[in-house]
Amino acid sequence: MYQTKISGDTYFHAQSEGYGKSIELFWETKDGDTPMSLMTIALGSCVTMCLQSYFKKKKGLDTLDIIVETTYEDRHFDLKIDLPDLVKDTNQDELTNFINNYCRVKKVLADDITFSLKYL
């Protein structure tokens, strides 16, 4: 189970209490993180951790610098995944299948949300 407590103190402003540091949320990105920016953070982080898990299980790599840039617009997430040269030759379909099977954030999103994964 995951849980958090949200406090709203002024118009379009909220503060979270969860498992780590409190997160301050706003309505517009010009003011800071928004609920939707947290969705892009959650999905990008989940994909990153899934890929790290894949390479730990398949290649025994304990550390691996992976960069995932995530954008969202019009019910579509676009993820650009930059893998280190050491693993760039890995089968991308296999990586995508692993993400589809293990990324919990991706699994809870609505069925009509679309995704693009581009490996750099």
C-alpha positions as CSV (number, residue, x, y, z in Angstrom):
1,M,0.0,0.0,0.0
2,Y,1.1,3.5,-0.7
3,Q,-0.3,6.5,1.1
4,T,0.2,10.3,1.4
5,K,-1.4,13.2,3.2
6,I,-2.0,16.4,1.2
7,S,-2.6,19.8,2.8
8,G,-4.0,22.7,0.7
9,D,-3.4,26.0,2.3
10,T,-4.0,28.6,-0.5
11,Y,-5.5,28.7,-4.0
12,F,-3.7,26.2,-6.3
13,H,-1.1,25.2,-3.7
14,A,-0.7,21.9,-1.9
15,Q,1.9,20.3,0.3
16,S,2.5,16.5,0.6
17,E,3.5,14.4,3.6
18,G,4.6,11.0,2.5
19,Y,7.7,8.8,2.8
20,G,10.5,11.3,2.3
21,K,10.8,15.0,2.0
22,S,7.6,17.0,1.6
23,I,6.7,18.0,-1.9
24,E,5.2,21.4,-2.7
25,L,2.8,21.5,-5.6
26,F,1.4,24.3,-7.7
27,W,-1.1,24.7,-10.5
28,E,1.4,25.9,-13.1
29,T,4.9,24.8,-13.8
30,K,6.2,28.4,-13.8
31,D,5.6,28.2,-10.0
32,G,7.1,24.7,-9.4
33,D,6.1,21.1,-9.7
34,T,2.5,20.3,-10.5
35,P,0.5,17.1,-10.1
36,M,1.1,16.3,-13.8
37,S,4.8,17.0,-13.5
38,L,4.8,14.4,-10.7
39,M,3.2,11.9,-13.1
40,T,6.1,12.5,-15.5
41,I,8.6,12.1,-12.7
42,A,6.9,8.9,-11.5
43,L,6.8,7.3,-14.9
44,G,10.3,8.3,-15.8
45,S,11.6,7.1,-12.5
46,C,9.8,3.8,-12.7
47,V,11.1,3.2,-16.3
48,T,14.6,4.0,-15.1
49,M,14.4,1.6,-12.2
50,C,12.9,-1.1,-14.4
51,L,15.9,-0.8,-16.8
52,Q,18.4,-0.9,-13.9
53,S,16.7,-4.0,-12.6
54,Y,16.8,-5.6,-16.1
55,F,20.5,-5.0,-16.4
56,K,21.2,-6.2,-12.9
57,K,19.3,-9.5,-13.6
58,K,20.6,-10.0,-17.1
59,K,24.1,-8.6,-17.0
60,G,25.0,-8.4,-13.3
61,L,25.4,-4.7,-13.4
62,D,25.0,-3.1,-9.9
63,T,25.3,0.5,-11.2
64,L,24.4,1.9,-14.5
65,D,23.8,5.6,-15.5
66,I,20.5,5.7,-17.4
67,I,18.9,9.0,-18.4
68,V,15.1,9.1,-19.2
69,E,13.5,12.3,-20.4
70,T,9.7,12.2,-20.1
71,T,7.2,14.6,-21.5
72,Y,3.4,14.5,-21.5
73,E,0.9,16.2,-23.8
74,D,-2.6,15.3,-25.1
75,R,-2.8,12.0,-23.3
76,H,0.5,10.8,-24.6
77,F,3.8,10.2,-22.8
78,D,7.0,10.4,-24.7
79,L,10.1,8.9,-23.1
80,K,13.6,9.3,-24.5
81,I,15.9,6.7,-22.9
82,D,19.7,7.3,-23.1
83,L,21.5,4.0,-22.2
84,P,25.3,3.9,-21.6
85,D,27.4,2.6,-24.5
86,L,28.1,-0.6,-22.5
87,V,24.5,-1.8,-23.0
88,K,23.3,0.1,-26.1
89,D,23.3,-3.1,-28.2
90,T,20.6,-4.6,-26.0
91,N,17.4,-5.7,-27.8
92,Q,15.0,-2.8,-27.5
93,D,11.9,-4.9,-27.8
94,E,13.1,-7.0,-24.9
95,L,13.7,-3.9,-22.8
96,T,10.2,-2.5,-23.7
97,N,8.5,-5.8,-22.8
98,F,10.3,-5.7,-19.5
99,I,9.1,-2.2,-18.8
100,N,5.6,-3.1,-19.8
101,N,5.6,-6.1,-17.4
102,Y,7.2,-4.4,-14.4
103,C,6.6,-0.7,-14.4
104,R,3.8,-0.3,-11.9
105,V,3.2,3.4,-12.7
106,K,2.6,2.6,-16.4
107,K,0.2,-0.2,-15.4
108,V,-2.1,2.1,-13.3
109,L,-2.5,4.7,-16.0
110,A,-5.7,4.7,-18.1
111,D,-5.9,2.4,-21.1
112,D,-6.3,5.3,-23.5
113,I,-3.0,6.9,-22.5
114,T,-0.4,6.2,-25.2
115,F,3.4,5.8,-24.8
116,S,6.4,6.2,-27.1
117,L,9.8,4.9,-26.0
118,K,12.8,6.0,-28.0
119,Y,16.2,4.6,-27.2
120,L,19.1,7.0,-28.0
